[in-house]
Each structure stands twice: as C-alpha cells, then as structure tokens.
Amino acid sequence: MTAEKTSSIRPRRSVLYMPGANQRALEKARGLAADALILDLEDAVAPEAKDHARAQVVDAVTQGGYGPREVIIRINGMDTPWGQDDLAACRACAPDAVLLPKVSRPEDIAPVSAVLPSQTSLWIMVETPLAILDIAAIAAAGAQQGLNCLVMGTNDLLKDMHASAMGGRQNLQAALSLTVLAARQYGLAALDGVYNAIDDATGLEAEAMQGRQFGFDGKTLIHPNQVEIANRVFAPSAPEHEQARAIVEAFEAPENAGKGVLQVNGKMVELLHYQTAQRTLALVAAIEAREGA
C-alpha cells in the first residue's frame, strides 16, 4: 500500500459537475461551497454544442476566480470526434486536472497523461464492467503516470450491467469496494458516484454516508443543493475530531514513547488508530483552511 502524506491531504468532500455549455452555471460555480468543480464537456453537452462548450470552459479556466476549489475538465473520450480537441484545449488552459471518461484498460491512460501540462493531474472515470474487472492494474499503471483520482460512474456502470438503481446499492457494492481498494493500494483519491434525485435530501445523505463508510473521499454531485450535505457527511464530526486529537496527544506524550497500545477515553487504541487520527486532524485542518480562504 502506498503511504499517504498527511501534508498532501486536501478536501474533496463535494465534487460538483457543471455543464460546460451553460455560461451562467460556469459563472455561478465561482461562488459555490463545493471543494471541486468538474466542468463537463462530455455527458452534459449535446454533440452540436461541443465546440461552443469547449471554448466557454477554456475561457472560464483562463479567467480563473474559482478560489481554492479544484477545477477539473471532463473531456470526451479519445475515440470520439471531440476528444483530441478537448485535450489540446486542456493543454492550453492547464486546469488542476483532466477527467478522462470510459477508461477500461491500463493502456487507455498513457495517450492522455503523456501530454498533460506538469501542473495538471489526471482523473479517470470508473464506469465500465471491464474497468472494474481490471481496476487494480489500471490504478497501478496510472499511479506511475500522474493519475490522482478514481471517479465512480455508477449510472453508466448500471447501464452496462443491465441493472437498475436500488436502495442500498447492493448490486454496486462489489464495484465500489474494489475501486476503493485499488485507490488505497496505489495512493489515489476515490470519489463516489452521483445521486440522481436532486430533491431527495434524505436519500442523498444516506448514500453519502454509505460512500464514506466504504472509504470514499467524497461524492460527485449534479446540483448545487447537494453540496452542503456532502460537505457535512464527508467531514469528520466534532466527536471524531476530538477523539482524534486525544489519540494523537496520547501517543505523542513523552511518557507514552515507544508504546503500541494505549487507553484513550475508555477505548483501547493502537498505532493504526494513531495513524488514522493523524489523517483526521490533517483533513480537519485542510477543511478549515479551505473554508477560511
């Protein structure tokens, strides 16, 4: 497993898709509380609007004004008429990351990662049956080529499985778990898929909590009214924060030097809990810095 440096942790609790063809949405995104924005040139844009959307997105990224939010451009696949032009546009405007759809094999990564600017990382959609079946190899190859994040495309995956959405997502649990395992093994971030019912706050919160329990770093979203819930669910709660602080303080106390097991607030904790607590404190600090920026 690739060790994660707490100094490199950044919040990705809420990652909001914004349609690249909608100028008003691109402008509104500058004031939203999302941790990251995906300016979409793929699914959210009709074929006849692709060129116009690309120009708008390049202008938006070039103008900036998105503050501490990560800005990602989801391009069209390299097997489409628009993929190469999208990639060229990304090279020119250098977003924080490029999101490549429909990645199914390790060899899908190199043609994109090899031409990205040094300051632009690669994210990939995990949304095909073959991607799930080969996710460890994809993550391993990508980790050597600038890959930073795995993004679940649960709607496309269900379509290709000839399956339908169901409460609890039992039919997706294997895919979700395998993706998180691959991400953790190779030091990548992992984002849960979207929740389609934009007016169902209760359902979104339940699914976001499930995603957090699976180990995802955050959730991709399709509407600004989903941001607050994702930000809350994927942030450490006040009790979690306090327990993490107590664990770190206990292990770092001089009288406990060299000890592998301690009792903290009535619970037995080991070094693995100390490492988890360090990550929790780093994430809280990153969220506070993000929200104070």
C-alpha positions in Angstrom: 0.0 0.0 0.0 1.3 3.5 -0.9 1.6 5.6 2.2 -0.4 8.8 2.2 1.3 12.0 3.4 -1.0 14.0 5.6 0.6 17.2 4.3 -0.8 16.4 0.9 -4.4 15.9 2.0 -7.0 18.2 0.5 -10.7 18.0 0.9 -12.8 16.6 -1.9 -16.0 16.1 0.0 -18.2 17.7 -2.7 -17.2 17.5 -6.4 -19.8 19.2 -8.5 -20.4 18.6 -12.2 -21.1 21.8 -14.1 -22.3 21.7 -17.8 -19.7 23.3 -20.0 -22.3 24.7 -22.4 -24.0 26.7 -19.6 -22.2 30.0 -19.2 -24.4 31.0 -16.2 -23.5 27.8 -14.4 -19.8 28.3 -15.0 -20.1 31.8 -13.5 -22.2 30.7 -10.6 -19.7 27.9 -9.7 -17.2 30.6 -8.6 -19.3 31.2 -5.5 -20.4 27.7 -4.6 -19.1 25.9 -1.5 -18.0 22.8 -3.4 -14.5 21.6 -2.8 -14.0 20.8 -6.5 -15.8 21.5 -9.8 -15.9 19.3 -12.9 -16.5 21.5 -15.9 -18.1 18.9 -18.2 -17.6 18.6 -21.9 -18.9 15.1 -22.2 -22.3 13.8 -21.0 -23.8 17.2 -20.1 -23.1 18.7 -23.6 -25.0 17.8 -26.8 -23.0 17.0 -29.9 -23.9 20.2 -31.7 -22.8 22.3 -28.6 -19.4 20.6 -28.1 -17.2 23.2 -29.8 -19.0 26.1 -28.1 -18.8 24.4 -24.7 -15.1 23.8 -25.1 -14.5 27.5 -25.9 -16.5 28.6 -22.9 -14.7 26.2 -20.5 -11.3 27.3 -21.7 -12.3 31.0 -21.2 -13.6 30.2 -17.7 -10.5 28.4 -16.6 -8.3 31.0 -18.1 -10.2 33.8 -16.3 -10.0 31.9 -13.0 -11.8 33.3 -10.0 -12.6 29.8 -8.5 -10.5 30.4 -5.4 -9.4 27.3 -3.5 -11.7 25.0 -5.5 -10.0 22.4 -7.7 -11.1 22.9 -11.3 -11.3 19.8 -13.4 -12.3 19.5 -17.1 -14.1 16.3 -18.1 -13.2 15.7 -21.7 -14.7 13.5 -24.3 -13.1 10.1 -24.9 -10.2 9.8 -27.3 -12.4 7.6 -29.5 -14.9 10.4 -30.2 -14.7 13.2 -32.7 -14.1 15.8 -29.9 -11.5 14.1 -27.6 -8.3 15.3 -29.3 -9.6 18.9 -29.5 -10.6 18.8 -25.8 -7.2 17.5 -24.8 -5.5 20.3 -26.8 -7.7 22.8 -25.1 -6.7 21.4 -21.7 -3.0 21.7 -22.6 -3.6 25.3 -23.4 -5.5 26.4 -20.2 -4.0 23.9 -17.7 -6.8 23.1 -15.3 -6.0 21.4 -12.0 -7.0 18.1 -13.5 -8.4 16.4 -16.6 -11.1 13.8 -16.1 -10.9 11.1 -18.8 -14.1 9.0 -19.3 -14.6 5.4 -20.2 -11.2 4.2 -19.1 -11.3 0.4 -19.2 -7.7 -0.7 -19.6 -4.3 0.4 -18.3 -3.2 1.4 -21.8 -6.0 3.9 -22.0 -4.2 6.3 -19.7 -0.8 7.0 -21.4 -2.1 8.8 -24.5 -3.7 11.5 -22.2 -1.3 11.6 -19.3 1.8 11.9 -21.5 0.7 15.2 -23.0 -0.8 17.0 -19.9 1.0 20.0 -18.5 3.1 19.3 -15.4 0.6 21.2 -13.2 -2.4 19.2 -14.4 -3.1 15.8 -12.9 -5.2 13.1 -14.4 -8.5 11.8 -13.0 -10.3 8.9 -14.6 -13.9 7.7 -14.7 -14.5 4.1 -13.5 -17.7 3.3 -15.3 -17.4 0.1 -17.3 -17.5 -3.6 -16.4 -14.0 -4.1 -17.8 -12.7 -1.2 -15.7 -14.0 -2.9 -12.5 -12.6 -6.3 -13.5 -9.2 -4.7 -14.2 -9.2 -1.8 -11.7 -6.0 -2.9 -9.8 -4.0 -2.9 -13.0 -5.5 0.4 -14.1 -4.7 2.0 -10.7 -1.2 0.6 -10.7 -0.4 1.9 -14.2 -2.0 5.2 -13.6 -0.1 5.8 -10.3 3.1 5.8 -12.4 1.6 8.3 -14.9 0.2 11.2 -13.0 -3.1 9.6 -12.1 -4.6 11.2 -9.0 -8.2 10.2 -8.6 -10.7 7.4 -9.4 -14.2 8.7 -10.0 -17.1 6.3 -9.9 -19.5 6.5 -12.9 -22.3 4.5 -11.3 -25.0 5.4 -13.8 -23.0 4.2 -16.8 -21.9 1.1 -14.9 -25.5 0.2 -14.0 -26.5 0.7 -17.7 -23.7 -1.6 -18.9 -24.6 -4.2 -16.2 -28.3 -4.2 -17.5 -29.0 -3.4 -13.8 -31.2 -0.8 -12.2 -30.7 1.5 -9.3 -31.8 0.0 -5.9 -31.8 1.1 -2.3 -28.6 0.3 -0.6 -26.8 -0.2 -3.9 -26.4 -3.9 -3.2 -25.7 -4.5 -6.9 -22.9 -2.0 -6.9 -21.2 -2.9 -3.6 -18.5 -5.1 -5.2 -17.6 -2.4 -7.7 -17.5 0.3 -5.1 -15.3 -1.8 -2.8 -12.9 -2.9 -5.5 -12.4 0.7 -6.6 -11.7 2.0 -3.1 -9.3 -0.9 -2.5 -7.4 -0.1 -5.7 -7.2 3.6 -4.8 -5.9 2.9 -1.3 -3.3 0.4 -2.5 -1.8 2.9 -5.0 -2.2 6.1 -3.1 -5.1 7.6 -5.2 -8.2 9.6 -4.2 -11.6 7.9 -4.8 -14.9 9.7 -5.4 -18.3 8.1 -5.1 -20.9 8.4 -8.0 -23.7 10.8 -8.3 -27.1 10.7 -6.6 -29.8 11.4 -9.2 -32.7 12.5 -7.1 -31.8 16.2 -6.6 -34.8 16.9 -4.3 -34.3 13.9 -2.0 -32.0 15.2 0.8 -32.6 12.2 3.0 -31.7 9.7 0.3 -28.6 11.7 -0.6 -27.4 11.8 3.0 -27.9 8.1 3.4 -26.0 7.3 0.2 -23.2 9.8 1.0 -22.8 8.2 4.5 -22.7 4.8 2.8 -20.0 6.1 0.5 -18.0 7.4 3.4 -18.3 4.1 5.2 -17.0 2.4 2.1 -13.9 4.7 2.3 -14.6 7.2 -0.5 -13.1 10.7 0.0 -16.2 12.5 -1.2 -19.1 12.4 -3.6 -19.7 13.6 -7.1 -22.8 15.8 -7.3 -25.1 17.1 -10.0 -26.8 20.0 -8.3 -25.6 22.8 -6.0 -28.3 22.0 -3.4 -26.4 18.7 -2.8 -23.1 20.4 -1.8 -24.0 21.1 1.9 -24.9 17.5 2.7 -21.8 16.1 1.0 -19.6 18.6 2.8 -21.1 17.7 6.2 -21.1 13.9 5.7 -17.5 13.6 4.4 -16.1 15.9 7.1 -15.0 14.5 10.5 -17.7 15.2 13.1 -17.0 17.1 16.2 -16.7 13.9 18.3 -14.5 12.3 15.7 -12.2 15.4 15.7 -12.0 15.4 19.5 -11.2 11.7 19.7 -8.6 12.0 17.0 -6.9 14.9 18.9 -7.0 12.9 22.1 -5.4 9.9 20.4 -2.6 11.9 18.8 -1.9 13.7 22.1 -1.7 10.5 24.0 0.7 8.8 21.6 2.9 11.9 21.4 3.1 12.3 25.2 6.6 11.7 26.4 5.5 9.2 29.0 4.0 7.0 26.2 7.0 7.0 24.0 7.5 3.5 22.4 4.1 2.2 23.5 2.0 0.4 20.9 -1.3 0.2 22.7 -3.0 2.9 24.9 -6.3 3.5 26.5 -7.9 6.8 25.4 -11.3 7.9 26.6 -12.2 4.4 27.6 -11.1 2.7 24.4 -8.0 0.7 23.6 -6.2 2.2 20.6 -3.2 1.0 18.7 -0.7 2.6 16.4 -3.0 2.1 13.4 -5.6 4.3 15.2 -2.9 6.9 15.8 -2.2 7.0 12.0 -6.0 7.3 11.3 -6.2 10.1 13.9 -3.3 12.0 12.3 -5.1 11.8 8.9 -8.3 13.0 10.6 -6.6 16.1 12.1 -4.9 16.8 8.7 -8.3 16.7 6.9 -9.9 19.0 9.5 -7.1 21.4 9.1 -7.4 21.3 5.3 -11.2 21.9 5.5 -10.7 24.8 7.9 -8.1 26.3 5.5 -10.4 25.7 2.5 -13.4 27.4 4.2 -11.4 30.2 5.5 -9.8 31.1 2.1 
